[in-house]
């Protein structure tokens, strides 16, 4: 089965994704910790990679049989710090344990400074067909502030290497709103990214997460991201991506036809996905679960034959409906109204958002008409009460 074909913003594609299945595999190793990062990562522990890969493979064997899978997403951390052989062994185990559908998307995240022709060719040989580069910016000052190790030229070269190696789909991640960034440098960053003709572009506002180096710096008096300037940057990116022919299909994501990220489409549609590794989150059988975050705790549990689950959550029907709206309304295609959507449109918040041109019905679906204000819609969803009709 081939999935995610056609324009990525179509309602049919958004709805079909709820029936697809995926697996997320977390690789926690990083060369350095970026100041804004609050993910489950470790630095200076690359020597533990063989032990960790063995634990991942053992954890996969603990998961009840299921599948076959439509997408595999290897994230981090920095998956590109592992060898193609190590990463390939994980894909092989997923194939052997659960099966992989025809047309399966096998994706990984990578840092430009790790990317070489040998690595790219090796990853293609073991089955990876999509790569997402953590470029973040093409401005050296912004890269330095964000703690990134690569140069703009390394980022551009990495895209070219991936293309020559035969990757089917290439994504570039960018971050906007770093205080040292100027309007001109952000426009230049997006222009350069688009010049490289990526198949997919993900754009995220710099966020101050609690417990990060960035949050401590801001608390000590360093400048925080300016929300108004971030809004301006977002609108500039919308304009440039539209002119380049990329389709806006989720608040932070643009893609060419046939290049919507299958794994992301599944998560936004409340589809089911397995999760392996430190801090990984999964959803299966109506139950969400999360793994322990600490590397040693994860290794000790798995090596001791214990599943590394930190907690589980079975959503009640109303909470599941609110979640369907929260994540589904991030998609440009919107959602089928259902009980929650109808309540949202009738609620006081919903009425105000409709009058402001932020929320409306498009082709019988509830949709956010101004994606920049999606957070306002999310707050309106959270304000809904179970008894509302």
MIVO-314984 format. One record per residue (C-alpha): residue number from 1; residue in three letters; x, y, z. Coordinates in steps of 0.1 Angstrom, whole numbers, plus 5000, padded with zeros to 4 digits. Example, Ala and Ser with C-alpha at 12.3 -4.5 7.8 and 13.67 -1.06 7.14 Angstrom:
BEGIN
+-----+-----+------+-------+------+
!   n ! res ! east ! north !   up !
+-----+-----+------+-------+------+
!   1 ! ALA ! 5123 !  4955 ! 5078 !
!   2 ! SER ! 5137 !  4989 ! 5071 !
+-----+-----+------+-------+------+
This chain:
BEGIN
+-----+-----+------+-------+------+
!   n ! res ! east ! north !   up !
+-----+-----+------+-------+------+
!   1 ! UNK ! 5000 !  5000 ! 5000 !
!   2 ! UNK ! 5013 !  5034 ! 4990 !
!   3 ! UNK ! 5003 !  5062 ! 5014 !
!   4 ! UNK ! 5004 !  5100 ! 5015 !
!   5 ! UNK ! 4999 !  5105 ! 4978 !
!   6 ! UNK ! 4985 !  5137 ! 4964 !
!   7 ! UNK ! 4984 !  5172 ! 4979 !
!   8 ! UNK ! 4990 !  5169 ! 5016 !
!   9 ! UNK ! 4962 !  5193 ! 5026 !
!  10 ! UNK ! 4934 !  5172 ! 5012 !
!  11 ! UNK ! 4906 !  5161 ! 5037 !
!  12 ! UNK ! 4907 !  5125 ! 5023 !
!  13 ! UNK ! 4944 !  5122 ! 5031 !
!  14 ! UNK ! 4940 !  5137 ! 5066 !
!  15 ! UNK ! 4912 !  5113 ! 5074 !
!  16 ! UNK ! 4928 !  5082 ! 5059 !
!  17 ! UNK ! 4958 !  5086 ! 5082 !
!  18 ! UNK ! 4937 !  5076 ! 5112 !
!  19 ! UNK ! 4938 !  5040 ! 5099 !
!  20 ! UNK ! 4975 !  5039 ! 5093 !
!  21 ! UNK ! 5001 !  5026 ! 5118 !
!  22 ! UNK ! 5036 !  5037 ! 5126 !
!  23 ! UNK ! 5065 !  5032 ! 5150 !
!  24 ! UNK ! 5087 !  5059 ! 5166 !
!  25 ! UNK ! 5122 !  5050 ! 5177 !
!  26 ! UNK ! 5141 !  5075 ! 5199 !
!  27 ! UNK ! 5179 !  5079 ! 5197 !
!  28 ! UNK ! 5190 !  5101 ! 5227 !
!  29 ! UNK ! 5227 !  5107 ! 5218 !
!  30 ! UNK ! 5239 !  5142 ! 5210 !
!  31 ! UNK ! 5273 !  5158 ! 5206 !
!  32 ! UNK ! 5261 !  5188 ! 5226 !
!  33 ! UNK ! 5229 !  5200 ! 5242 !
!  34 ! UNK ! 5212 !  5229 ! 5224 !
!  35 ! UNK ! 5201 !  5256 ! 5249 !
!  36 ! UNK ! 5165 !  5255 ! 5238 !
!  37 ! UNK ! 5161 !  5216 ! 5239 !
!  38 ! UNK ! 5140 !  5198 ! 5265 !
!  39 ! UNK ! 5140 !  5164 ! 5248 !
!  40 ! UNK ! 5152 !  5132 ! 5263 !
!  41 ! UNK ! 5189 !  5135 ! 5252 !
!  42 ! UNK ! 5223 !  5127 ! 5266 !
!  43 ! UNK ! 5257 !  5141 ! 5256 !
!  44 ! UNK ! 5291 !  5124 ! 5259 !
!  45 ! UNK ! 5276 !  5089 ! 5260 !
!  46 ! UNK ! 5281 !  5077 ! 5224 !
!  47 ! UNK ! 5300 !  5047 ! 5238 !
!  48 ! UNK ! 5267 !  5035 ! 5251 !
!  49 ! UNK ! 5252 !  5033 ! 5216 !
!  50 ! UNK ! 5257 !  4996 ! 5210 !
!  51 ! UNK ! 5242 !  4987 ! 5244 !
!  52 ! UNK ! 5213 !  5011 ! 5237 !
!  53 ! UNK ! 5206 !  4996 ! 5202 !
!  54 ! UNK ! 5206 !  4961 ! 5217 !
!  55 ! UNK ! 5180 !  4974 ! 5243 !
!  56 ! UNK ! 5158 !  4989 ! 5216 !
!  57 ! UNK ! 5158 !  4956 ! 5198 !
!  58 ! UNK ! 5149 !  4938 ! 5230 !
!  59 ! UNK ! 5121 !  4963 ! 5237 !
!  60 ! UNK ! 5107 !  4957 ! 5202 !
!  61 ! UNK ! 5104 !  4920 ! 5210 !
!  62 ! UNK ! 5084 !  4929 ! 5242 !
!  63 ! UNK ! 5057 !  4946 ! 5221 !
!  64 ! UNK ! 5027 !  4924 ! 5212 !
!  65 ! UNK ! 5026 !  4916 ! 5175 !
!  66 ! UNK ! 5009 !  4942 ! 5154 !
!  67 ! UNK ! 5010 !  4959 ! 5120 !
!  68 ! UNK ! 5021 !  4960 ! 5093 !
!  69 ! UNK ! 5035 !  4996 ! 5096 !
!  70 ! UNK ! 5030 !  5025 ! 5072 !
!  71 ! UNK ! 5057 !  5047 ! 5087 !
!  72 ! UNK ! 5089 !  5044 ! 5108 !
!  73 ! UNK ! 5103 !  5076 ! 5123 !
!  74 ! UNK ! 5137 !  5076 ! 5140 !
!  75 ! UNK ! 5140 !  5108 ! 5160 !
!  76 ! UNK ! 5162 !  5122 ! 5187 !
!  77 ! UNK ! 5185 !  5133 ! 5199 !
!  78 ! UNK ! 5206 !  5128 ! 5169 !
!  79 ! UNK ! 5200 !  5095 ! 5150 !
!  80 ! UNK ! 5227 !  5104 ! 5125 !
!  81 ! UNK ! 5253 !  5097 ! 5153 !
!  82 ! UNK ! 5246 !  5060 ! 5149 !
!  83 ! UNK ! 5260 !  5040 ! 5120 !
!  84 ! UNK ! 5238 !  5027 ! 5091 !
!  85 ! UNK ! 5243 !  4992 ! 5103 !
!  86 ! UNK ! 5230 !  5000 ! 5138 !
!  87 ! UNK ! 5200 !  5019 ! 5124 !
!  88 ! UNK ! 5194 !  4993 ! 5098 !
!  89 ! UNK ! 5192 !  4966 ! 5124 !
!  90 ! UNK ! 5163 !  4985 ! 5140 !
!  91 ! UNK ! 5145 !  4987 ! 5107 !
!  92 ! UNK ! 5151 !  4950 ! 5101 !
!  93 ! UNK ! 5136 !  4941 ! 5135 !
!  94 ! UNK ! 5106 !  4963 ! 5129 !
!  95 ! UNK ! 5101 !  4945 ! 5096 !
!  96 ! UNK ! 5105 !  4911 ! 5111 !
!  97 ! UNK ! 5083 !  4917 ! 5141 !
!  98 ! UNK ! 5055 !  4938 ! 5127 !
!  99 ! UNK ! 5059 !  4939 ! 5089 !
! 100 ! UNK ! 5063 !  4970 ! 5067 !
! 101 ! UNK ! 5036 !  4979 ! 5041 !
! 102 ! UNK ! 5045 !  4985 ! 5005 !
! 103 ! UNK ! 5054 !  5022 ! 5001 !
! 104 ! UNK ! 5063 !  5025 ! 5038 !
! 105 ! UNK ! 5080 !  5058 ! 5048 !
! 106 ! UNK ! 5112 !  5052 ! 5067 !
! 107 ! UNK ! 5125 !  5085 ! 5080 !
! 108 ! UNK ! 5152 !  5098 ! 5103 !
! 109 ! UNK ! 5164 !  5131 ! 5117 !
! 110 ! UNK ! 5200 !  5142 ! 5110 !
! 111 ! UNK ! 5224 !  5170 ! 5118 !
! 112 ! UNK ! 5242 !  5185 ! 5088 !
! 113 ! UNK ! 5276 !  5182 ! 5104 !
! 114 ! UNK ! 5272 !  5144 ! 5106 !
! 115 ! UNK ! 5261 !  5139 ! 5070 !
! 116 ! UNK ! 5285 !  5124 ! 5046 !
! 117 ! UNK ! 5281 !  5106 ! 5012 !
! 118 ! UNK ! 5291 !  5073 ! 5029 !
! 119 ! UNK ! 5265 !  5078 ! 5057 !
! 120 ! UNK ! 5238 !  5088 ! 5032 !
! 121 ! UNK ! 5245 !  5058 ! 5009 !
! 122 ! UNK ! 5246 !  5035 ! 5038 !
! 123 ! UNK ! 5212 !  5047 ! 5051 !
! 124 ! UNK ! 5196 !  5043 ! 5017 !
! 125 ! UNK ! 5210 !  5007 ! 5015 !
! 126 ! UNK ! 5193 !  4997 ! 5048 !
! 127 ! UNK ! 5159 !  5012 ! 5038 !
! 128 ! UNK ! 5157 !  5048 ! 5048 !
! 129 ! UNK ! 5140 !  5070 ! 5022 !
! 130 ! UNK ! 5133 !  5102 ! 5040 !
! 131 ! UNK ! 5156 !  5125 ! 5060 !
! 132 ! UNK ! 5148 !  5156 ! 5081 !
! 133 ! UNK ! 5177 !  5179 ! 5086 !
! 134 ! UNK ! 5179 !  5201 ! 5117 !
! 135 ! UNK ! 5192 !  5232 ! 5099 !
! 136 ! UNK ! 5174 !  5258 ! 5120 !
! 137 ! UNK ! 5189 !  5288 ! 5103 !
! 138 ! UNK ! 5213 !  5299 ! 5075 !
! 139 ! UNK ! 5224 !  5329 ! 5096 !
! 140 ! UNK ! 5257 !  5321 ! 5114 !
! 141 ! UNK ! 5248 !  5344 ! 5143 !
! 142 ! UNK ! 5215 !  5326 ! 5148 !
! 143 ! UNK ! 5232 !  5292 ! 5146 !
! 144 ! UNK ! 5257 !  5302 ! 5172 !
! 145 ! UNK ! 5230 !  5315 ! 5196 !
! 146 ! UNK ! 5210 !  5282 ! 5191 !
! 147 ! UNK ! 5241 !  5262 ! 5199 !
! 148 ! UNK ! 5243 !  5245 ! 5165 !
! 149 ! UNK ! 5276 !  5231 ! 5154 !
! 150 ! UNK ! 5271 !  5232 ! 5116 !
! 151 ! UNK ! 5277 !  5261 ! 5092 !
! 152 ! UNK ! 5252 !  5273 ! 5066 !
! 153 ! UNK ! 5273 !  5258 ! 5038 !
! 154 ! UNK ! 5273 !  5224 ! 5056 !
! 155 ! UNK ! 5236 !  5225 ! 5057 !
! 156 ! UNK ! 5232 !  5233 ! 5021 !
! 157 ! UNK ! 5258 !  5206 ! 5012 !
! 158 ! UNK ! 5239 !  5180 ! 5033 !
! 159 ! UNK ! 5207 !  5185 ! 5012 !
! 160 ! UNK ! 5227 !  5180 ! 4980 !
! 161 ! UNK ! 5243 !  5148 ! 4993 !
! 162 ! UNK ! 5209 !  5134 ! 5003 !
! 163 ! UNK ! 5195 !  5142 ! 4969 !
! 164 ! UNK ! 5224 !  5124 ! 4951 !
! 165 ! UNK ! 5221 !  5094 ! 4974 !
! 166 ! UNK ! 5185 !  5089 ! 4962 !
! 167 ! UNK ! 5164 !  5099 ! 4993 !
! 168 ! UNK ! 5128 !  5101 ! 4981 !
! 169 ! UNK ! 5119 !  5130 ! 5004 !
! 170 ! UNK ! 5140 !  5157 ! 5022 !
! 171 ! UNK ! 5128 !  5179 ! 5049 !
! 172 ! UNK ! 5145 !  5211 ! 5063 !
! 173 ! UNK ! 5137 !  5222 ! 5099 !
! 174 ! UNK ! 5139 !  5259 ! 5106 !
! 175 ! UNK ! 5135 !  5279 ! 5139 !
! 176 ! UNK ! 5123 !  5315 ! 5138 !
! 177 ! UNK ! 5122 !  5342 ! 5164 !
! 178 ! UNK ! 5157 !  5339 ! 5180 !
! 179 ! UNK ! 5164 !  5374 ! 5195 !
! 180 ! UNK ! 5195 !  5380 ! 5174 !
! 181 ! UNK ! 5177 !  5372 ! 5142 !
! 182 ! UNK ! 5167 !  5402 ! 5120 !
! 183 ! UNK ! 5138 !  5405 ! 5096 !
! 184 ! UNK ! 5163 !  5404 ! 5067 !
! 185 ! UNK ! 5182 !  5374 ! 5080 !
! 186 ! UNK ! 5150 !  5354 ! 5085 !
! 187 ! UNK ! 5139 !  5361 ! 5049 !
! 188 ! UNK ! 5173 !  5352 ! 5037 !
! 189 ! UNK ! 5171 !  5319 ! 5056 !
! 190 ! UNK ! 5138 !  5309 ! 5041 !
! 191 ! UNK ! 5149 !  5320 ! 5007 !
! 192 ! UNK ! 5180 !  5298 ! 5009 !
! 193 ! UNK ! 5161 !  5269 ! 5022 !
! 194 ! UNK ! 5136 !  5271 ! 4993 !
! 195 ! UNK ! 5165 !  5276 ! 4968 !
! 196 ! UNK ! 5176 !  5240 ! 4978 !
! 197 ! UNK ! 5142 !  5228 ! 4967 !
! 198 ! UNK ! 5133 !  5206 ! 4997 !
! 199 ! UNK ! 5103 !  5183 ! 4994 !
! 200 ! UNK ! 5091 !  5194 ! 5029 !
! 201 ! UNK ! 5097 !  5224 ! 5052 !
! 202 ! UNK ! 5090 !  5226 ! 5089 !
! 203 ! UNK ! 5091 !  5260 ! 5106 !
! 204 ! UNK ! 5089 !  5264 ! 5144 !
! 205 ! UNK ! 5089 !  5294 ! 5167 !
! 206 ! UNK ! 5117 !  5294 ! 5193 !
! 207 ! UNK ! 5100 !  5285 ! 5226 !
! 208 ! UNK ! 5114 !  5289 ! 5261 !
! 209 ! UNK ! 5109 !  5255 ! 5277 !
! 210 ! UNK ! 5112 !  5252 ! 5315 !
! 211 ! UNK ! 5144 !  5237 ! 5327 !
! 212 ! UNK ! 5165 !  5245 ! 5296 !
! 213 ! UNK ! 5196 !  5266 ! 5294 !
! 214 ! UNK ! 5176 !  5291 ! 5275 !
! 215 ! UNK ! 5149 !  5294 ! 5302 !
! 216 ! UNK ! 5177 !  5300 ! 5328 !
! 217 ! UNK ! 5192 !  5327 ! 5306 !
! 218 ! UNK ! 5159 !  5345 ! 5301 !
! 219 ! UNK ! 5152 !  5343 ! 5338 !
! 220 ! UNK ! 5186 !  5359 ! 5344 !
! 221 ! UNK ! 5178 !  5388 ! 5321 !
! 222 ! UNK ! 5186 !  5376 ! 5285 !
! 223 ! UNK ! 5161 !  5387 ! 5259 !
! 224 ! UNK ! 5132 !  5364 ! 5253 !
! 225 ! UNK ! 5116 !  5357 ! 5219 !
! 226 ! UNK ! 5093 !  5385 ! 5208 !
! 227 ! UNK ! 5059 !  5371 ! 5199 !
! 228 ! UNK ! 5050 !  5400 ! 5176 !
! 229 ! UNK ! 5082 !  5395 ! 5156 !
! 230 ! UNK ! 5076 !  5358 ! 5155 !
! 231 ! UNK ! 5042 !  5364 ! 5140 !
! 232 ! UNK ! 5057 !  5386 ! 5114 !
! 233 ! UNK ! 5083 !  5360 ! 5106 !
! 234 ! UNK ! 5056 !  5333 ! 5102 !
! 235 ! UNK ! 5037 !  5355 ! 5077 !
! 236 ! UNK ! 5068 !  5361 ! 5057 !
! 237 ! UNK ! 5074 !  5323 ! 5056 !
! 238 ! UNK ! 5038 !  5317 ! 5045 !
! 239 ! UNK ! 5042 !  5341 ! 5016 !
! 240 ! UNK ! 5076 !  5327 ! 5005 !
! 241 ! UNK ! 5065 !  5290 ! 5007 !
! 242 ! UNK ! 5033 !  5297 ! 4988 !
! 243 ! UNK ! 5053 !  5315 ! 4960 !
! 244 ! UNK ! 5076 !  5285 ! 4959 !
! 245 ! UNK ! 5047 !  5260 ! 4953 !
! 246 ! UNK ! 5048 !  5243 ! 4987 !
! 247 ! UNK ! 5014 !  5234 ! 5001 !
! 248 ! UNK ! 5006 !  5245 ! 5037 !
! 249 ! UNK ! 4991 !  5214 ! 5053 !
! 250 ! UNK ! 4996 !  5219 ! 5090 !
! 251 ! UNK ! 5004 !  5249 ! 5112 !
! 252 ! UNK ! 5041 !  5244 ! 5110 !
! 253 ! UNK ! 5045 !  5223 ! 5079 !
! 254 ! UNK ! 5046 !  5228 ! 5041 !
! 255 ! UNK ! 5052 !  5201 ! 5015 !
! 256 ! UNK ! 5051 !  5193 ! 4978 !
! 257 ! UNK ! 5024 !  5169 ! 4966 !
! 258 ! UNK ! 5032 !  5133 ! 4976 !
! 259 ! UNK ! 5056 !  5145 ! 5004 !
! 260 ! UNK ! 5034 !  5150 ! 5034 !
! 261 ! UNK ! 5051 !  5133 ! 5064 !
! 262 ! UNK ! 5032 !  5100 ! 5069 !
! 263 ! UNK ! 5043 !  5096 ! 5106 !
! 264 ! UNK ! 5030 !  5132 ! 5114 !
! 265 ! UNK ! 4998 !  5127 ! 5095 !
! 266 ! UNK ! 4991 !  5096 ! 5117 !
! 267 ! UNK ! 4997 !  5114 ! 5149 !
! 268 ! UNK ! 4975 !  5144 ! 5139 !
! 269 ! UNK ! 4947 !  5120 ! 5130 !
! 270 ! UNK ! 4948 !  5101 ! 5163 !
! 271 ! UNK ! 4962 !  5071 ! 5145 !
! 272 ! UNK ! 4981 !  5044 ! 5164 !
! 273 ! UNK ! 5019 !  5043 ! 5167 !
! 274 ! UNK ! 5044 !  5022 ! 5187 !
! 275 ! UNK ! 5072 !  5039 ! 5207 !
! 276 ! UNK ! 5106 !  5026 ! 5216 !
! 277 ! UNK ! 5135 !  5042 ! 5235 !
! 278 ! UNK ! 5140 !  5068 ! 5262 !
! 279 ! UNK ! 5111 !  5092 ! 5266 !
! 280 ! UNK ! 5092 !  5078 ! 5236 !
! 281 ! UNK ! 5054 !  5082 ! 5235 !
! 282 ! UNK ! 5031 !  5058 ! 5218 !
! 283 ! UNK ! 4994 !  5052 ! 5212 !
! 284 ! UNK ! 4978 !  5018 ! 5208 !
! 285 ! UNK ! 4944 !  5004 ! 5215 !
! 286 ! UNK ! 4931 !  5037 ! 5228 !
! 287 ! UNK ! 4959 !  5039 ! 5254 !
! 288 ! UNK ! 4987 !  5064 ! 5254 !
! 289 ! UNK ! 5020 !  5054 ! 5271 !
! 290 ! UNK ! 5053 !  5070 ! 5277 !
! 291 ! UNK ! 5087 !  5055 ! 5284 !
! 292 ! UNK ! 5112 !  5064 ! 5312 !
! 293 ! UNK ! 5134 !  5093 ! 5301 !
! 294 ! UNK ! 5167 !  5085 ! 5319 !
! 295 ! UNK ! 5191 !  5064 ! 5298 !
! 296 ! UNK ! 5203 !  5042 ! 5327 !
! 297 ! UNK ! 5168 !  5036 ! 5340 !
! 298 ! UNK ! 5157 !  5026 ! 5305 !
! 299 ! UNK ! 5187 !  5002 ! 5300 !
! 300 ! UNK ! 5183 !  4986 ! 5334 !
! 301 ! UNK ! 5146 !  4979 ! 5329 !
! 302 ! UNK ! 5149 !  4965 ! 5294 !
! 303 ! UNK ! 5180 !  4944 ! 5301 !
! 304 ! UNK ! 5161 !  4931 ! 5332 !
! 305 ! UNK ! 5132 !  4920 ! 5310 !
! 306 ! UNK ! 5109 !  4947 ! 5321 !
! 307 ! UNK ! 5090 !  4970 ! 5297 !
! 308 ! UNK ! 5103 !  5006 ! 5302 !
! 309 ! UNK ! 5069 !  5022 ! 5305 !
! 310 ! UNK ! 5068 !  5052 ! 5329 !
! 311 ! UNK ! 5030 !  5058 ! 5326 !
! 312 ! UNK ! 4998 !  5052 ! 5307 !
! 313 ! UNK ! 4967 !  5071 ! 5300 !
! 314 ! UNK ! 4933 !  5059 ! 5287 !
! 315 ! UNK ! 4913 !  5089 ! 5276 !
! 316 ! UNK ! 4876 !  5091 ! 5284 !
! 317 ! UNK ! 4854 !  5098 ! 5254 !
! 318 ! UNK ! 4851 !  5136 ! 5260 !
! 319 ! UNK ! 4889 !  5140 ! 5265 !
! 320 ! UNK ! 4895 !  5120 ! 5233 !
! 321 ! UNK ! 4871 !  5143 ! 5214 !
! 322 ! UNK ! 4889 !  5173 ! 5227 !
! 323 ! UNK ! 4922 !  5159 ! 5217 !
! 324 ! UNK ! 4908 !  5151 ! 5182 !
! 325 ! UNK ! 4900 !  5188 ! 5178 !
! 326 ! UNK ! 4932 !  5200 ! 5194 !
! 327 ! UNK ! 4955 !  5181 ! 5171 !
! 328 ! UNK ! 4932 !  5178 ! 5141 !
! 329 ! UNK ! 4926 !  5215 ! 5138 !
! 330 ! UNK ! 4963 !  5221 ! 5134 !
! 331 ! UNK ! 4958 !  5206 ! 5099 !
! 332 ! UNK ! 4948 !  5230 ! 5071 !
! 333 ! UNK ! 4922 !  5204 ! 5061 !
! 334 ! UNK ! 4905 !  5207 ! 5095 !
! 335 ! UNK ! 4882 !  5180 ! 5110 !
! 336 ! UNK ! 4848 !  5165 ! 5106 !
! 337 ! UNK ! 4827 !  5185 ! 5131 !
! 338 ! UNK ! 4814 !  5157 ! 5154 !
! 339 ! UNK ! 4801 !  5164 ! 5188 !
! 340 ! UNK ! 4831 !  5186 ! 5198 !
! 341 ! UNK ! 4833 !  5206 ! 5166 !
! 342 ! UNK ! 4796 !  5215 ! 5168 !
! 343 ! UNK ! 4800 !  5225 ! 5204 !
! 344 ! UNK ! 4830 !  5246 ! 5195 !
! 345 ! UNK ! 4812 !  5265 ! 5167 !
! 346 ! UNK ! 4783 !  5273 ! 5191 !
! 347 ! UNK ! 4804 !  5283 ! 5221 !
! 348 ! UNK ! 4810 !  5319 ! 5230 !
! 349 ! UNK ! 4847 !  5315 ! 5222 !
! 350 ! UNK ! 4838 !  5299 ! 5189 !
! 351 ! UNK ! 4814 !  5326 ! 5180 !
! 352 ! UNK ! 4841 !  5353 ! 5186 !
! 353 ! UNK ! 4866 !  5333 ! 5165 !
! 354 ! UNK ! 4841 !  5330 ! 5137 !
! 355 ! UNK ! 4834 !  5367 ! 5137 !
! 356 ! UNK ! 4871 !  5374 ! 5136 !
! 357 ! UNK ! 4876 !  5351 ! 5106 !
! 358 ! UNK ! 4898 !  5327 ! 5125 !
! 359 ! UNK ! 4874 !  5297 ! 5126 !
! 360 ! UNK ! 4848 !  5284 ! 5101 !
! 361 ! UNK ! 4833 !  5257 ! 5081 !
! 362 ! UNK ! 4850 !  5247 ! 5048 !
! 363 ! UNK ! 4834 !  5220 ! 5028 !
! 364 ! UNK ! 4815 !  5208 ! 5058 !
! 365 ! UNK ! 4847 !  5206 ! 5080 !
! 366 ! UNK ! 4857 !  5228 ! 5109 !
! 367 ! UNK ! 4889 !  5245 ! 5100 !
! 368 ! UNK ! 4912 !  5272 ! 5112 !
! 369 ! UNK ! 4912 !  5299 ! 5086 !
! 370 ! UNK ! 4942 !  5318 ! 5100 !
! 371 ! UNK ! 4968 !  5292 ! 5111 !
! 372 ! UNK ! 4988 !  5319 ! 5129 !
! 373 ! UNK ! 4961 !  5320 ! 5155 !
! 374 ! UNK ! 4957 !  5282 ! 5160 !
! 375 ! UNK ! 4967 !  5286 ! 5197 !
! 376 ! UNK ! 4936 !  5307 ! 5202 !
! 377 ! UNK ! 4915 !  5280 ! 5188 !
! 378 ! UNK ! 4932 !  5255 ! 5210 !
! 379 ! UNK ! 4923 !  5275 ! 5241 !
! 380 ! UNK ! 4887 !  5276 ! 5229 !
! 381 ! UNK ! 4887 !  5238 ! 5226 !
! 382 ! UNK ! 4901 !  5234 ! 5261 !
! 383 ! UNK ! 4874 !  5256 ! 5275 !
! 384 ! UNK ! 4846 !  5233 ! 5262 !
! 385 ! UNK ! 4827 !  5213 ! 5288 !
! 386 ! UNK ! 4815 !  5177 ! 5283 !
! 387 ! UNK ! 4778 !  5188 ! 5285 !
! 388 ! UNK ! 4780 !  5213 ! 5257 !
! 389 ! UNK ! 4761 !  5204 ! 5225 !
+-----+-----+------+-------+------+
